[in-house]
Every structure is written in C-alpha cells, then in structure tokens.
Amino acid sequence: MQVLFLLTQSLGYPSGLGRYWPLARQMVRLGFKVEIAALHPAWLSLRQREFIQDGVRVTYVGQMHVYEDAGGNRRQYFGSLELVRVTAAATAALARIALSRQADVIHIAKAQPMNGLAGWLSSWLGSRKLYLDCDDDEAASNRFGSEWQRSIVRWWESNLPGVARGITVNTSFLRDRCLRMGVPPHRVRLIPNGFDPDRFRPLAAPEIESVRRRWGLDNRRVVLYLGSISLTNHPIGLLLEAFEQVRRSVPSAVLLVVGGGDDYDKFARMIRDRELSSSVVLAGRVDPAAVAPIFAASELSVDPVYDDYAARARSPLKIVESLAMGVPVVTGDVGDRAAMIANGRVGILVQPGSAQALADGIMAALQDPARRESMANTARAASQCYRWDRLVRDFVQIYNVA
C-alpha cells in the first residue's frame, strides 16, 4: 500500500519530528510505501526540497504559514494579505502533489485548512481513500491574527472527520469529540504520541557529561522544560513563577529551557525581569540528536499546563520522551496525563494552572531522592508501550476500516 501524508509543517517541528517522521519510518519497515508532502518555514531558501531517507520520500512543496530566523528560535507571522497569498499557494501545491502521486491513501496529518482542502480535492478528483490524523485542538492551540482565521480552522477541524474514511487521534479527548460529531466508533483509533527507540536509548556517561558542561550545569539540580516557547498554548510564564519558589528552597536548582517559538524574546525578557538569569538557562532549539542526552542530564522534566482544550487534546511528546530516558515528570492532571505517568508511579501530578502546586511538585521530586529514584527506575519500563515500532501496528489498522 502506498500512503501519502499531507503535513502543514516541517519535519523539524514537534508533530513532524515526534509523530509523523518516526511513524512513517516504521510503516516502511512494515512494507508500506510512504511519502510525506510538507511545508517549510524557510521554503524559499531551502536547498534540498526533496529527498529519501530510511525509505521515506519527503517533499517540501511550499511555504508554511509562519517563517523563522536562521536558528529557528524565533517564529514570525505574515500579515493578513500576505497570509492569504501564502496559504493559497501552499494549498495548491499540496493539492498538486496529492493528485500527481499514485497513492492508495491520502492521510491528512493535522486537521487544518491547507492540507484538508488539498486532501479532500485529491480524494474527490482522484478517487483516493482519505484518512485524517488529529494530534491537537488546532483552533485552541494555534496563534491567530484575527478571529476569522480561527473560525476557518475550527470549521475545517469540525468538518474533516465527516468526510474521512477513518480517523486516528492521539488523545481520548479528541476521540470523544469525533464520537460526539457522529463518527462511528469503528472509524476512530486512538494512537497516542510515542518515542523513536532509535533516538531515545541508554547513553554513555561522556555523552551526558558533555551536555552538562555545554550549558554550565555541573553541580546543579537540573529541571528540564523541552517544548515550544509559546505563551498561547504552553504556560511557561506559570513555570517561571513556580521556579522562583523552587530556587528559594533548592538554591542549586537550575531550569533548563530547550526550544524556540513565538515568544522566545518575550520569555527571555521575563527571565531577566524576574531576576532569574542565574537560575534559568535558555538554550534555544537544538539538533534532534541532542535531545536524548539533554533528558539524561536532567533530574526531572516538567510539563506546565492549564486545564483547557489545548491541554486536554495534547499527548505531550515531552512526557513519553522523558520517560523513555528514565526521567520522572511533573505535570498537571489534565487529559490523558495521569495515564501517561502511570497515575504517579513515574511522575508527580499536580493541580493544573497553579504555580504553587507546580512548585510543590518540583520540590517534592528534588528533595526526595528515594522517591525520584523509584520513579526513574520504573519510567523506562512504563514507556515501552509508547514505542513507535509498537504503536505503528495499531495505527495501520485504520486502513482496514470498511
């Protein structure tokens, strides 16, 4: 079977890197022919727009709805008129490649207008089987310049499930929403986010020590936040407020923040304004190969959340990747997170949206070595059900839906 994924971001973005790329590689190992047609934040300057790696064909066909600086730390947005031009061109490019390929299946990767329209057109005009993967509440988790933009995304997000032959989702929240829309249960499969066992593996001590030296973490108690620097859907301001309390009780604690995004510069100012520069390391985006050693160099990781649609719909990659490296997680009790951290056996659940609760959870982990060691010892085993080489077998069953 030949499968074409239509993706509106690059493979360097969280969903591309953590969900669609490892999924595609594992599908190839099962005998599928897989291509990912995607958009890129620096498409005009992109030197290699098409390549084959690990058997997966990747084709970048157009510009994303955002663009980035050279380091990928700062994400910027087009004005309204330019956005219309860019999205129209991207939609046309995705539709052209979908119609030109002899794919048996078109799988829309993320329920968004550009790939949604392109996938629907290719299904209608080319008689292809159309499938949909939902890994976020797109209208709640993205930043929009105006409400009309959000309304368009919400319309597509609400209507694509009705035209797809089968739907894969990554949380029970998204599954239940599809069922409320009237999608028959047999057409929906819940496939949580997972980790790539080729990337997240046991490491030698020198690899870990090099990370600690690079960012001056020797003799520090490292708390890691790895993810998007976006105040729209990641309450990293809440994390800073919590960490102010943590450093008063645990002076050797340091918060290592890895990632880039919409609010990178604003977050850097927040660190300075709170006089946390000596206790917070803003590392920016890093090469994917560096992520596993960064987890391994940390005592625990943190996933700050509010109890909102964006958090309920998300299956955080940072949690499964942290557990795969044997690192306990502190997070809010929202959505599927309790199940992900085995109801407290491999992490600490706290009240969402509370800086005090988040601080208490972090301090509880840092100040109780025996508990932290017990959670760390259990984490690797608990993470095994999230390996992509296992999840892929459930994912591909969606193509058997009649």
N, C-alpha and C positions, 0 to 999 in steps of 0.2 A: 504494500500500500504506500502511496506517495502522499505526504502531508505537507501543506504549506501553511506556516504560521504568519499572520499579519500582525506586526508589532509597531506601536507608535512611539517607541523609544529605542535607544541604542542598547546593545548588549553590555554596556558599561553601567547602565542604570540598575537599581536594585532588582526590579522584576526580571529584566533581561538577563542579568548575571546570575541571580539566585534561583529563578524559576524556569524560564524558557530555554536558556542555554543548556543547563545540565539535563533538563527533561529531553530536549532534542537529541543530545548525545546518547542518552540511554535508549531512546527509541531506535536510533540507528543500530545499536547493539542487539536490539530485538529483531532487526531485519527490515525496519521501515526505511523508506527514503524520505528525508526531511530537509526542508528549506525554510529559512527564516527570512522574510522580507521585512525590513525595518527602516525606521527613520533615524536621523543622527543630528545632534545639536550643533555640529560643525560640518555639515554636509558639503558646503561649497569648497572647503579647504581639505576635505578628506581625500587622502591619496589612494587608498585601497577601498573601493566601494563594493567589491565582490571577491569572495574567497571561499575555499572549502577547508574546514578544519574538523578533524575527528569524524569525517564522513558527513558533516552537516554543511550544507551550502548556505552561506549568508550573503544577502544582497541588500545594501543600503540604497534606497531608491529616492530619498528626498530629505528635506529639512524638517526637523522637529518643530513643535510649536514654541520652543524656547531655544536659546543659544547660550553658550558658555564661554568663559575665558579659557586661556590655553591650559591652565592647570585643572580645570573642571571644578574649582571650588565655588565659583560664583555663577549662579544661573540668572539669566536676564530674559525679559519678555518683550515681544513685539507689540507695537501699538495696534489699535483696533483694525485699521485699514490694512496694514501690513500683515496682520494675523490672518485676515480673511484670504489674502493672496497666498500666503504660505500654506495654510491648511487646505485650500482648494487644490494647489499644486501637489501637495502630499497625497491627498485623497485620490487624485487622478493617477499618480504614479503607482500607488498601491493597487488600484483597480487594474491598471495596465498589466502589471506583473502577474496578478491573480488570473487574469484572462489568458495570458500568454503561456502560463505553465500548464502542463498536463497532469495536474494534481487530482487525486481522487477526493481529497478532503481539503477544505479551507477552514482553518481553525483561527478564529479571531482571538488574538491574545490581548485581553483587556477590553472591556465594553466601552469603547469610545467612538465618536462620530466618524473619524477619518477611516480607520480600518473597518468599522462597522458598515459604512456605506460601500466601501470597496468590496468587502466580503459578500455583502448581500447582492451587489450587482454581478459579481462573478458567479454566484450561486444561481441567480435568475437567468443570466445570459449564457452561462457556460454549463449549466446543469451539474454543478458540483455539490457535494454534500457539505453543508455548512454547520460548523460547531463553534461554540463560544466558551472562552475561559474567563472567569471573573475572579480577580485577586484583590479587589479593593472596592469600596464605595467611591466610585470615580467623582461623583458630584460633590461629595463631602470631603474628599482628601486632596483635591487639587486647588490651586490658586487661580482665581478668575478676575479679569479686569472689570467685569460688569455682570449683572445678574442674568442678562440674556445669554451669555456664554454658558453659565451654569445650567440654565434651563435647557439648552440644546443638549448638553451632555446628559442631563437627567432623562430627557426624552429618549435618547438612544439607549441608555442604560436600562430603561424600563421596557423598551420595545424589542430589543435584540433577542431576549430569551424566547419570545413568542415565535420567531422565525428560524431559530436554530434547531437542528435535528437532535442535538444533545448538548448538555452544558456541564462543564467542570467548574467547580468553585473550591476555594481554599478554606472557608470557614462555615460553621453551622449557621451563622447569621445570614450569609449570602445564600446558602442552600434554602433556608426557611423563607427568605424573601422570594426566591424563584417559585417555591411552592405556593406562596400567597398570590403570586401572579397567575396561578393556574397551570404552571408547568407540571406535567405528570411526574410523580416521584421517580419512575424508572428512567427518565431522561436527564436526571441530575446526579452527578457523582461528586462527592466531597474528597478532594485531594489536597491536603494541607501543603504548605511550603516545606521544603526539605533541604538537606545539605548534600553537597557533592563530596562523596567519600574520597575522591582523588585530590581534593583541595584540603579537606579537613581531616588530618591524620595525625598520629602521635609525632612529636618533633623532638629533635636532639637539643640538649641544653644550649649549645652555642647559638642556635637559631633564635632561641628565646632571649638569651643574654644580649644579642645584638640589638633587639628591639628596645630593651630597657636602656641600653647605652645611647641609642639614637635619640631618644626623647628625654634623657636625663631622669630615668625612673628608678635608678639604683637606690635601695634603702627606702623606697616609697611603697605605700599600700595602694595599689592601682585599682581604681574603679573605672570601668570602660563603658562609654556610650559610643556605639558604632551605628551610624544611620544618617539620614538626611538632616541637614541644618535648615529646617523649615518650621517656622512658628505656626504655620497654617494647620499642620496635622501632626506635629511632634512637639509636645510641650517641654522643650528644652529649657525654657525660662523657669519652669517648675523645678527642673533638675538643678539649675544653678541655685535657686532658693534653698532647696534641700541640702545642697552640698555646703552652703555657708554654715549650716548647723553641724554637718558631719566633721568639717575640719576643726571646729572648736573642740569636739570630743576626741577626734583622732587626728592630731596635728600632722602625722606622717602620711595621711591620705592624699592622693592626687587623682583628679578626674581627667582621664584621657579621652578626648573627643575626636573621633575619626569620621570624616565625611565632609561633603560640601553641599551647597544648595542655595535656595532663595535668600536666606537671611544670614549668610556667612559673616558679612561685615557687621551687621547689626548684633549678632551674637558675640563677636569679638569685642564690640563696644560694651556690651552687657557685662562681659568678664572684667573689663577694665573698670567700669563704673562700680561694680561690687567689690573691687579690690581683691580679685581672686586670681590675678595673673600668676602668682607664685604657686597656686594650688590647682590650676586648670591648664592643661596642655591642649591647644587647638592644633591638631595635626593635619587637618585638611583631608582631601581624598588621597588614597594610597593605591598602589598597584594591588590587584586582587590576590596576588601571590603572598602579599604581606599580611593579609587579614588573619589567617590562622595563627601565625606567630604572635600577632598582637593580642588575640584572645588568650593564648597560652601564657603571655607575660602579665596577665591581669588576675587579680584575686576573685573578682566578681564582675558581672556586667549588669547594666541597668536599662530598663525599658520604661520610661515615664509615660503615663497615659492619662487622659481624661476618659470618662465614661460617655463616649459619643459615637456616632455612626462610623466615623473613620476608624476608631479603635476597635469597635465590635467586628468590623468587616475585615480586619487585618490579621493575617497569620505571620507574625514577625519573624523574618529571616534571622534577625539578631539573636532570637531565643534559641532556635534549633542549632544555629552555628556555634553559639556559646556552649550549649550542652554537648555538642559533638567534640568540643575541645576540653570537656571536663570542667567547665567554669560555671558556677552557680549564677542564677539570675534573680534580680529583684525587679518586680513589675506589679502593675495594678491588676486587680481581679476584674477583668473585663473580657467579654467574649470567650474565646477558647483558651485563654492563657492558663487557667487553672489546670486544665488537662495537659497542656504543653509542659508544665513544670511538675507534673505528676502530683498535683494537689499538695505541693510544698515539700516533696521529698528531694527535689533538685533545685530549689529556689525558694524565695520568700514572696508571698502575695501580700499586697498592701492595699489600702483604700485608694482608689484612683482619684486623681485631682488634688491630693493633699500633699503639700510639701513636707509637712511634719511626719506624716505616715511614711513617705518615701525615705526621708532622712532616718527615721527609726529603723526601717527595714535594712538600709545600707549599714547602719551602725551595728545592728544585731548580727549581721553576717561578718563584719570586720572584727568585732570584739568577741566572737565565739569561734575560736579555731577548730574545735572538735566538731561543731555543727557544720561549719563550712567544709571541712574535710570529708565529712559523711556525705554531704550533698554532692561534692565534687566526685567522689568515688562512685556515686550512683548515676551521675549525669551521662556518662558515656553509654552505659547500658540502656538508659531510658531514651537516648537519642536514636537508637538503632532503627526504630520504626519510621524515622523520618529520612532515611537514606533514599536518595533518588533512584538508585538501582532497584529498590523495592517498591517505592511509590509508583514508578512508571508502569508496572504491571496492572495496577488498578486504574491508572489514567487511561491507558489504551483500550480498556473495556468499553469506554464510552462510544467507540466506533462500531460496536456491535448492537447499538440501540436500533430497534426496528422502527 
